[in-house]
Amino acid sequence: MPPPTSSRPSLEGADAPVPEVVDLAVVGASAAGLWAALAAARAEAGLRIVALDGARHLGAKILVSGGGRCNLGHRQVSERDYRGSTPPAIRQVLRRFPVSATLDRFRELGLDLHEEPPGKLYPATERARSVLEALVGGLRRAGVELRHPFRVERLEGGTSGFLLAGPQGLLTARRVILATGGRALPKSGSDGRGYALARAMGHETTAAIHPALVPLLLEEGCRLRTIPGTAAEARVRVLGAGRGKPPRTRGAVLCTHFGISGPAVLDISRHYLAAEASGQAPQLEIDWWPAGRDELERRLLERHGTVGGTLRERLPARLAQVLAADAAVEPGLPLHRLDRSARRRLLAVVTEGIVPVTGHRGWHKAETTAGGIPLAQLRLETLESRC
Ligand SMILES: Cc1cc2nc3c(=O)[nH]c(=O)nc-3n(C[C@H](O)[C@H](O)[C@H](O)COP(=O)(O)OP(=O)(O)OC[C@H]3O[C@@H](n4cnc5c(N)ncnc54)[C@H](O)[C@@H]3O)c2cc1C
């Protein structure tokens, strides 16, 4: 945030303690905050920069990312990989700091990377901790002070800068970077307090802020819940999510004791929840037969074999059994005895089954957050606040 121009911080007064003064306070010292503090130190030598974080242990979310390996980027990134805002706005941000610059910075920090198809980048050590150590080490070498736990509960703008206050003390900063994350995995320290700090500075937040990349809950009686651990490649769509093509994903769907997870479900969850948050009545459709409905129909019209045997050619046995039960078709039924209406039921359940979603697994199981401060309130070339 740029230096404020009006109104004194309310804690400034004759009897109030005189807070320590720094050039830049970064609130939140995880992936974004550590990176931003480093960039600031690099941009202007001699600044007094303090990175504050409310967490006792830094970088909890970095450490769990990518299953503990930290998939820290991708070789090819474009505006199509992002949701929210508009493609031109995202393009502008990405152009300002392309992937090549990210890779150069990591190399400068002494972090070797390795690439996995289709372009995913990991630390060569395969340990997320190496990423955290590289960032913290770089920060220390750059002379940035890291202070934690230091939770900021209040942020006020005044003539002499910003006042940051919390249980661990007071600080005045000429400029502030808010890098407090979203609400996903609140035990890591990012519990949404940052939105209140931003609102105190005049920002708005989007009408809906909901989990993204989150497993979905299914109705109690849903048979998919009876086969936890079973996974299959599928196409997933959200129907009734407004005008335009229904959002869709393709990848593994994992059945669990509470509902469904896996990459295809995590990826589509934000679309389902966004539609719900905007008052629509979305439906989640799973096509368990990515080879296509016609292919399955052809197979079912063959005269030899059984229903279960045919489904098991492409699906795990337990899933085949559950889908047959949903279609009220006996898995052992010989194909030559499968009548037209049973075949139709089976095709519908396997290739366009609507699953009864009742909610999501919650912030503590979400990987990311959808929503927040609209990009329109930021200068896209620097991400500086317009407020
Ligand atoms: C299980 C899981 C797996 C993931 N895997 C990947 C992956 O492989 N690749 C990938 O790119 N992303 C992954 N992510 C997402 C990634 O971790 C986040 O996008 C990233 O951590 C966001 O960084 P951030 O710095 O913006 O926010 P956060 O990491 O949430 O950090 C915000 C920081 O701000 C601090 N803070 C909040 N409020 C205050 C306050 N009031 N005062 C002081 N400090 C405060 C918090 O303590 C926290 O340290 C994963 C996430 C999860 C949960």
The ligand as a MOL file (V3000), in Angstrom:
LIG
                    3D

  0  0  0     0  0            999 V3000
M  V30 BEGIN CTAB
M  V30 COUNTS 53 58 0 0 0
M  V30 BEGIN ATOM
M  V30 1 C -2.5930 -29.0070 1.0230 0
M  V30 2 C -2.1510 -27.8870 0.1020 0
M  V30 3 C -1.3790 -28.1860 -1.0150 0
M  V30 4 C -0.9740 -27.1680 -1.8840 0
M  V30 5 N -0.1650 -27.4650 -2.9420 0
M  V30 6 C 0.3060 -26.4700 -3.7450 0
M  V30 7 C 1.2640 -26.7170 -4.7740 0
M  V30 8 O 1.7470 -27.8240 -4.9430 0
M  V30 9 N 1.6410 -25.6720 -5.5600 0
M  V30 10 C 1.1740 -24.3970 -5.3560 0
M  V30 11 O 1.5650 -23.4800 -6.0980 0
M  V30 12 N 0.3010 -24.1330 -4.3710 0
M  V30 13 C -0.1280 -25.1220 -3.5570 0
M  V30 14 N -0.9940 -24.8380 -2.5320 0
M  V30 15 C -1.4470 -23.4490 -2.3760 0
M  V30 16 C -0.3350 -22.5990 -1.7670 0
M  V30 17 O 0.1130 -23.1960 -0.5690 0
M  V30 18 C -0.8760 -21.2000 -1.4970 0
M  V30 19 O -1.3990 -20.6760 -2.6870 0
M  V30 20 C 0.2170 -20.2890 -0.9910 0
M  V30 21 O 0.7170 -20.7620 0.2290 0
M  V30 22 C -0.3410 -18.8930 -0.8050 0
M  V30 23 O 0.6900 -18.1170 -0.2930 0
M  V30 24 P 0.3940 -16.7820 0.4660 0
M  V30 25 O 1.6960 -16.2840 0.9710 0
M  V30 26 O -0.4240 -15.8910 -0.3910 0
M  V30 27 O -0.5700 -17.1680 1.6760 0
M  V30 28 P -0.3560 -18.1540 2.8850 0
M  V30 29 O 0.5900 -19.2300 2.5460 0
M  V30 30 O -1.7090 -18.5080 3.3520 0
M  V30 31 O 0.3460 -17.2500 3.9780 0
M  V30 32 C -0.2700 -16.1820 4.6120 0
M  V30 33 C 0.5570 -15.8690 5.8350 0
M  V30 34 O 0.0360 -14.7000 6.4480 0
M  V30 35 C 0.0360 -14.8670 7.8420 0
M  V30 36 N -1.0150 -14.0090 8.3920 0
M  V30 37 C -2.3370 -14.0430 8.1000 0
M  V30 38 N -2.9840 -13.0810 8.7740 0
M  V30 39 C -2.0450 -12.4270 9.5010 0
M  V30 40 C -2.0930 -11.3220 10.4020 0
M  V30 41 N -3.2450 -10.7040 10.6730 0
M  V30 42 N -0.9410 -10.9210 10.9760 0
M  V30 43 C 0.2450 -11.5350 10.6920 0
M  V30 44 N 0.3480 -12.5840 9.8430 0
M  V30 45 C -0.7880 -13.0150 9.2590 0
M  V30 46 C -0.2250 -16.3440 8.0570 0
M  V30 47 O 0.2640 -16.7720 9.3060 0
M  V30 48 C 0.5110 -16.9780 6.8870 0
M  V30 49 O 1.8200 -17.3470 7.2240 0
M  V30 50 C -1.3850 -25.8310 -1.6360 0
M  V30 51 C -2.1430 -25.5350 -0.5030 0
M  V30 52 C -2.5150 -26.5420 0.3660 0
M  V30 53 C -3.3220 -26.1860 1.5950 0
M  V30 END ATOM
M  V30 BEGIN BOND
M  V30 1 1 1 2
M  V30 2 1 2 3
M  V30 3 2 2 52
M  V30 4 2 3 4
M  V30 5 1 4 5
M  V30 6 1 4 50
M  V30 7 2 5 6
M  V30 8 1 6 7
M  V30 9 1 6 13
M  V30 10 2 7 8
M  V30 11 1 7 9
M  V30 12 1 9 10
M  V30 13 2 10 11
M  V30 14 1 10 12
M  V30 15 2 12 13
M  V30 16 1 13 14
M  V30 17 1 14 15
M  V30 18 1 14 50
M  V30 19 1 15 16
M  V30 20 1 16 17
M  V30 21 1 16 18
M  V30 22 1 18 19
M  V30 23 1 18 20
M  V30 24 1 20 21
M  V30 25 1 20 22
M  V30 26 1 22 23
M  V30 27 1 23 24
M  V30 28 2 24 25
M  V30 29 1 24 26
M  V30 30 1 24 27
M  V30 31 1 27 28
M  V30 32 2 28 29
M  V30 33 1 28 30
M  V30 34 1 28 31
M  V30 35 1 31 32
M  V30 36 1 32 33
M  V30 37 1 33 34
M  V30 38 1 33 48
M  V30 39 1 34 35
M  V30 40 1 35 36
M  V30 41 1 35 46
M  V30 42 1 36 37
M  V30 43 1 36 45
M  V30 44 2 37 38
M  V30 45 1 38 39
M  V30 46 1 39 40
M  V30 47 2 39 45
M  V30 48 1 40 41
M  V30 49 2 40 42
M  V30 50 1 42 43
M  V30 51 2 43 44
M  V30 52 1 44 45
M  V30 53 1 46 47
M  V30 54 1 46 48
M  V30 55 1 48 49
M  V30 56 2 50 51
M  V30 57 1 51 52
M  V30 58 1 52 53
M  V30 END BOND
M  V30 END CTAB
M  END
